[in-house]
Amino acid sequence: MEDEYLTEGQLLEMRMFAHLTKATLTRWRCEGHGPRCTIVGRQPFYRRGEIDRWLREQEEKRERIRKVGKVALQVYEPRPNASRRNRLGGHKTKSERRQNDGGAAAS
């Protein structure tokens, strides 16, 4: 049973993979995610034992995440003396120039 190979369509018919698309499986193969497969010609084939191994691996990852517990997130606090600069460069914005000029219009 472990040497049984499934086509992409058969894999997508399995309950655990029914929500996926062929495009997702293709992307997983390109990125090195998902169960390993063997490609014959252009057709990918998935070994049933490899699918089971990958699913167990996913369960173990999920359990490790649960055991880690709470994650502390850094709270952003603005620096008190930080100067605000325009996001595209070190120049002043129009509103900053107006404030520095005292609101006087340029002639």
C-alpha positions in Angstrom: 0.0 0.0 0.0 2.9 2.4 0.7 4.2 2.0 -2.9 0.8 3.1 -4.3 1.1 6.2 -6.4 -1.6 8.8 -6.8 -2.1 11.3 -9.6 -2.6 15.0 -8.9 -6.4 14.5 -9.5 -6.6 11.5 -7.1 -4.7 13.5 -4.4 -7.2 16.4 -4.7 -10.1 13.9 -4.3 -8.7 13.0 -0.8 -10.6 14.7 2.0 -7.5 16.3 3.4 -6.6 17.9 0.1 -10.1 18.6 -1.4 -9.9 22.3 -0.6 -6.8 22.8 -2.7 -6.4 23.4 -6.4 -3.9 22.1 -9.0 -2.3 25.5 -9.1 -1.7 25.3 -5.3 0.0 21.9 -5.7 2.1 23.3 -8.6 3.2 26.2 -6.5 4.0 23.9 -3.6 6.2 21.8 -5.8 8.0 24.9 -7.1 8.6 26.2 -3.6 9.5 22.8 -2.1 6.4 22.6 0.1 3.8 19.9 0.4 4.3 16.1 0.0 7.2 15.1 -2.2 6.3 13.7 -5.6 7.9 12.0 -8.6 7.4 13.6 -12.0 7.1 11.2 -15.0 6.9 13.1 -18.2 5.0 16.2 -17.1 2.7 14.4 -14.7 3.4 14.4 -10.9 2.7 11.3 -8.9 2.5 11.2 -5.2 3.4 8.1 -3.2 0.8 7.4 -0.5 3.4 6.7 2.1 5.0 10.1 1.4 1.6 11.8 1.7 1.1 10.2 5.1 4.6 11.2 6.2 4.0 14.8 5.2 0.6 14.9 7.0 2.2 13.6 10.2 4.9 16.2 9.9 2.3 18.9 9.6 0.6 17.6 12.7 3.9 17.6 14.6 4.6 21.2 13.6 1.1 22.3 14.7 1.7 20.6 18.1 5.1 22.3 18.6 3.4 25.7 17.9 0.7 25.0 20.5 3.3 24.0 23.1 5.3 27.2 22.7 2.4 29.2 24.2 2.0 32.9 24.0 4.1 35.1 21.9 5.1 38.6 23.1 4.8 41.3 20.5 6.8 44.5 20.6 4.7 47.6 21.2 5.7 50.5 19.0 6.6 53.7 20.9 7.7 56.7 18.9 11.1 58.0 19.9 10.8 61.4 21.7 13.5 63.3 19.8 13.1 61.6 16.4 12.8 64.1 13.6 10.0 63.5 11.1 11.2 63.4 7.5 9.4 62.9 4.3 9.2 59.2 3.4 10.8 59.8 0.0 13.9 61.7 1.2 15.3 64.1 3.8 13.5 67.2 2.5 10.7 68.9 4.3 7.1 68.5 3.4 5.0 71.5 2.2 3.3 71.8 5.6 6.6 71.8 7.4 8.0 74.5 5.1 4.8 76.7 5.8 5.3 76.3 9.5 9.0 77.3 9.3 8.2 80.3 7.0 5.6 81.6 9.5 2.8 80.9 7.0 4.0 83.7 4.7 3.4 83.2 1.0 6.4 83.2 -1.3 6.5 86.1 -3.8 
